[in-house]
Amino acid sequence: MTGKAPLVVVGDALLDRDLTGHADRLAPDAPVPVVADCAERVRPGGAALAAYLAARDGRDVTLVTGLDDGPAARELRRLLEPWLTLVALPLSGGLPEKTRVLAQGRPVVRLDRGSGRVRRATAQARAVLGPASAVLVSDYGRGTADALRAELRARPPVVWDPHPRGGPPVPGTRLVTPSRTEARGFAAEPGEDEGPAGHDGNELRTVAHEASTLVRHWRAAAVAVTLGARGALLSYGEHPLLVPVTAAHHGDPCGAGDRFAATAAGLLADGALVGEAVEGAVTAATAFVAAGGAGGVLDTPHPPPLGDDPADLIARVRASGGTVVAAGGCFDLLHAGHVGLLQAARRIGDCLVVCVNSDSSVRRRKGEGRPVNPLADRVRVLSALACVDAVAVFDEDTPERLLAELRPDVWVKGGDYAGAELPEAVLLQEWGGQAVLLPYLDGRSSTALMARAAEGTR
């Protein structure tokens, strides 16, 4: 199958540093903590973080951003160039740097330096934007988006991640992703006090009103207000959709907004609906926080991604000592039973490869009239699930040949197979793998869904 859709990221790059140590006393000359034994971590920040995360998802990424020739910009280039294509715009002043000092994992103080702003667009940047199929704008108010606003108006981005110091998204943007605090500020009338954030039951009503206001004000197709541990609220102008997190985590939230925007943009580029993209983005941002946030981005280095080819994915996971999980089926009409099974399967290991029957294989197994959805549609829907890392297709009636090629560590089947023979179980033993059954939601099946639909038409 083909790789994920390419993505152009337009925005303001930063260089982020974390100085992490421990504090167990106050300074003798001032009531401030003494942070000792600091270890330094350097990573991409701002639009550079969003682009880097999209590239690590296995996507072909081009980042258009302002860069100078100073040491911070050189360090950022070193971090980014193995992963993506850089298109540099001239910068007046040094690349902005953000340094956090943390004690016991909690921020104590932040130090900012570098006031660089993009001076102008370039012919190269315009040439990149012209044919781009999908654009993410990560606007940190340093001039990149403003310099290319005319080009962005002509080809509205799929996602615009705004910043209070930046300009408004261009009309026609498919999805704008402000944080809760940003949405409150953007929705306030000029000169109007932003007011309190709202409490308990009335906060969602307030957020829904602000999101609806911003849809109209920005003339955007949709606005998703990120709510931290509560998920995100998606509005198309009315009747908002609340997308909750699957599990609450209290890790470092730094960079979660960039993870959200990068995931949503990537899924939209791949053809997902806006609601699907927001659901996937909430899941990805939650996992990002649980893994340590931006501070954990570079903890486990990986080679540059090679797309979503299952064999390449498995090789990368194995190289880092991870566990490969595979699951299979026709997935003709994707339903709650499928999704629950795949989500549970993904939690077993470090990647999930879904083995899906080809159209001819489904027809032989299920009879004429099946599949209802052709292979390309089934693969597209499966690939859009946040829990699915890659999809592989087999044309035989059973997936043994494909499994012998992929050699997963775990093969998952739904609990509705309990008591039935699993020919794959014997095969997995050849390389030390294990076949397991997972609980399955009763009464959910594609056949049952089609039977009920047919009954309803009579």
MOCOR-V594653 format. One record per pair of residues at least 24 apart in sequence whose ideal C-beta (glycine too) atoms are under 7 Angstrom apart, sorted by the first residue. I is the first residue (numbers start at 0). J is the second residue. If there is no record, write none. Layout:
{{I & J} {I & J}}
//
This chain:
{{0 & 378} {0 & 390} {2 & 57} {2 & 306} {2 & 307} {3 & 56} {3 & 57} {3 & 58} {3 & 265} {3 & 269} {3 & 306} {3 & 307} {4 & 132} {4 & 133} {4 & 268} {4 & 269} {5 & 58} {5 & 59} {5 & 132} {6 & 53} {6 & 58} {6 & 60} {6 & 133} {6 & 135} {6 & 264} {6 & 265} {6 & 268} {7 & 61} {7 & 63} {7 & 127} {7 & 128} {7 & 131} {7 & 134} {8 & 46} {8 & 49} {8 & 50} {8 & 53} {8 & 60} {8 & 62} {8 & 135} {8 & 137} {9 & 63} {9 & 134} {9 & 136} {9 & 143} {9 & 144} {9 & 147} {10 & 45} {10 & 46} {10 & 49} {10 & 64} {10 & 136} {10 & 137} {10 & 138} {10 & 139} {10 & 143} {10 & 144} {11 & 45} {11 & 46} {11 & 64} {11 & 65} {11 & 138} {11 & 139} {11 & 140} {11 & 141} {11 & 143} {12 & 43} {12 & 45} {12 & 46} {12 & 47} {12 & 64} {12 & 65} {12 & 66} {12 & 75} {12 & 94} {13 & 44} {13 & 45} {13 & 47} {13 & 95} {13 & 96} {13 & 97} {13 & 139} {14 & 41} {14 & 44} {14 & 71} {14 & 74} {14 & 75} {14 & 94} {14 & 96} {15 & 42} {15 & 44} {15 & 97} {15 & 293} {16 & 40} {16 & 41} {16 & 96} {16 & 98} {17 & 99} {17 & 101} {17 & 294} {18 & 98} {18 & 100} {18 & 101} {19 & 101} {20 & 102} {21 & 102} {21 & 103} {22 & 102} {22 & 103} {22 & 107} {32 & 102} {32 & 107} {34 & 100} {34 & 102} {34 & 107} {40 & 294} {40 & 297} {41 & 74} {42 & 78} {42 & 293} {42 & 296} {42 & 297} {43 & 75} {43 & 78} {43 & 79} {44 & 97} {45 & 137} {45 & 139} {46 & 137} {46 & 139} {47 & 75} {47 & 79} {48 & 254} {48 & 257} {48 & 293} {49 & 135} {49 & 137} {49 & 160} {49 & 257} {49 & 260} {49 & 261} {50 & 83} {51 & 79} {51 & 82} {52 & 257} {52 & 258} {52 & 261} {53 & 261} {53 & 264} {53 & 265} {54 & 82} {54 & 83} {54 & 304} {55 & 82} {55 & 301} {55 & 304} {56 & 265} {57 & 304} {57 & 306} {57 & 307} {58 & 265} {61 & 86} {61 & 127} {62 & 86} {63 & 88} {63 & 124} {63 & 127} {63 & 143} {64 & 88} {64 & 143} {65 & 90} {65 & 115} {65 & 117} {65 & 141} {65 & 142} {65 & 143} {66 & 90} {66 & 94} {67 & 93} {67 & 94} {67 & 115} {69 & 93} {69 & 94} {71 & 96} {71 & 113} {81 & 303} {82 & 303} {86 & 123} {86 & 124} {86 & 127} {88 & 117} {88 & 120} {88 & 121} {88 & 124} {88 & 143} {88 & 146} {89 & 118} {89 & 119} {90 & 115} {90 & 116} {90 & 117} {90 & 118} {91 & 115} {91 & 116} {91 & 118} {92 & 116} {95 & 141} {104 & 251} {115 & 141} {116 & 141} {116 & 142} {117 & 141} {117 & 142} {117 & 143} {117 & 146} {119 & 146} {120 & 146} {120 & 147} {125 & 150} {128 & 154} {132 & 268} {133 & 157} {133 & 264} {133 & 267} {133 & 268} {135 & 260} {135 & 261} {135 & 264} {136 & 160} {137 & 257} {137 & 260} {138 & 162} {138 & 165} {139 & 165} {140 & 164} {140 & 165} {157 & 264} {157 & 267} {157 & 268} {158 & 260} {158 & 263} {158 & 264} {158 & 267} {160 & 256} {160 & 260} {167 & 217} {168 & 217} {168 & 219} {170 & 218} {171 & 218} {172 & 219} {172 & 220} {173 & 220} {173 & 221} {173 & 267} {173 & 273} {174 & 220} {174 & 221} {174 & 223} {174 & 263} {174 & 267} {174 & 273} {174 & 276} {175 & 213} {175 & 217} {175 & 219} {175 & 222} {176 & 223} {176 & 225} {176 & 259} {176 & 260} {176 & 263} {177 & 224} {178 & 225} {178 & 256} {179 & 206} {179 & 224} {179 & 225} {179 & 226} {182 & 206} {182 & 209} {182 & 210} {182 & 213} {182 & 224} {183 & 209} {185 & 213} {186 & 212} {186 & 213} {203 & 232} {203 & 241} {206 & 232} {207 & 232} {207 & 234} {207 & 239} {210 & 234} {210 & 239} {211 & 236} {211 & 237} {221 & 273} {223 & 277} {225 & 256} {225 & 259} {227 & 252} {230 & 281} {231 & 277} {231 & 281} {233 & 274} {233 & 277} {240 & 274} {242 & 277} {242 & 278} {242 & 281} {244 & 281} {244 & 285} {245 & 282} {245 & 285} {246 & 285} {248 & 285} {248 & 288} {248 & 289} {250 & 288} {250 & 289} {250 & 291} {250 & 292} {251 & 288} {251 & 291} {251 & 292} {251 & 294} {252 & 288} {252 & 292} {253 & 292} {253 & 293} {253 & 294} {254 & 287} {254 & 292} {254 & 293} {255 & 284} {255 & 287} {255 & 288} {255 & 292} {258 & 283} {258 & 284} {258 & 287} {259 & 284} {266 & 383} {269 & 382} {269 & 383} {270 & 379} {271 & 383} {275 & 383} {279 & 383} {279 & 385} {282 & 385} {283 & 385} {307 & 389} {309 & 352} {309 & 389} {309 & 391} {309 & 405} {312 & 350} {312 & 352} {312 & 388} {312 & 389} {313 & 352} {313 & 405} {316 & 349} {316 & 350} {321 & 348} {321 & 349} {321 & 350} {322 & 348} {322 & 349} {322 & 408} {322 & 409} {323 & 348} {323 & 350} {323 & 352} {323 & 407} {323 & 408} {324 & 348} {324 & 350} {324 & 351} {324 & 407} {324 & 408} {324 & 409} {324 & 411} {325 & 352} {325 & 354} {325 & 402} {325 & 405} {325 & 407} {325 & 410} {326 & 351} {326 & 353} {326 & 411} {327 & 353} {327 & 354} {327 & 355} {327 & 398} {328 & 355} {329 & 356} {329 & 361} {329 & 365} {329 & 370} {330 & 355} {330 & 377} {330 & 381} {331 & 361} {331 & 369} {331 & 370} {331 & 371} {331 & 372} {331 & 377} {331 & 445} {332 & 371} {332 & 372} {332 & 445} {332 & 448} {332 & 449} {333 & 380} {334 & 443} {334 & 445} {334 & 448} {335 & 440} {335 & 443} {336 & 413} {336 & 439} {336 & 440} {336 & 443} {336 & 444} {338 & 384} {339 & 440} {340 & 413} {340 & 437} {340 & 439} {341 & 384} {341 & 386} {341 & 387} {342 & 386} {343 & 437} {344 & 411} {344 & 437} {345 & 386} {347 & 409} {348 & 408} {348 & 409} {350 & 388} {351 & 386} {351 & 387} {351 & 388} {352 & 388} {352 & 389} {352 & 391} {352 & 405} {352 & 407} {353 & 381} {353 & 387} {353 & 390} {354 & 391} {354 & 393} {354 & 398} {354 & 401} {355 & 381} {355 & 390} {355 & 392} {356 & 393} {357 & 392} {357 & 393} {357 & 394} {359 & 394} {360 & 393} {360 & 394} {360 & 395} {360 & 396} {363 & 396} {364 & 396} {371 & 449} {397 & 422} {398 & 423} {399 & 423} {399 & 426} {402 & 426} {406 & 430} {406 & 432} {407 & 432} {408 & 432} {409 & 433} {409 & 435} {410 & 434} {411 & 435} {411 & 437} {412 & 436} {413 & 437} {413 & 439} {414 & 438} {414 & 439} {415 & 439}}
//
